[in-house]
Amino acid sequence: LAGAGFGSNYVRAAADGTSVTKFYGTVTTAEGEATRLEFGGNAVAVGAGQARFRTTGMIKSAAPALAWLNAVNLAFEGEGDFTTLQVSGRVYV
C-alpha cells in the first residue's frame, strides 16, 4: 500500500520512562482511496527525548478495491524523537 498519510500520536508517559501510545491516522492512495489506521501499544525511553515503540494495529477502508485490508492485523516497531516529532519504523503484516 502506497500513498500520502498523516496522523496523530498520543503518548502518556510514566516517571519510569515507559509510556502507553495511541496513534490515529489516514493514508490516501494515488487512486484517491482512503484508509483509516489505528495503533496502540507501549514505548520505552532510549535516550533524552527518544523512545522505542512496539504497537499493534488495524487498517480499515470503505473502498471496494481495499476491502481486503479490513481483515489485516498489523504490528509496528520503531523509534521516535520527541524533540523533532519524527517517528520512523517498520509495519509488519
C-alpha positions, 0 to 999 in steps of 0.5 A, a space after each residue: 500500500 502506497 500513498 500520502 498519510 498523516 496522523 496523530 500520536 498520543 503518548 502518556 508517559 510514566 516517571 519510569 520512562 515507559 509510556 502507553 501510545 495511541 496513534 490515529 491516522 489516514 493514508 490516501 492512495 494515488 487512486 484517491 482511496 482512503 484508509 483509516 489506521 489505528 495503533 496502540 501499544 507501549 514505548 520505552 525511553 532510549 535516550 533524552 527525548 527518544 523512545 522505542 515503540 512496539 504497537 499493534 494495529 488495524 487498517 480499515 477502508 470503505 473502498 471496494 478495491 481495499 476491502 481486503 485490508 479490513 481483515 489485516 492485523 498489523 504490528 509496528 516497531 520503531 523509534 521516535 524523537 520527541 524533540 523533532 516529532 519524527 517517528 520512523 519504523 517498520 509495519 509488519 503484516 
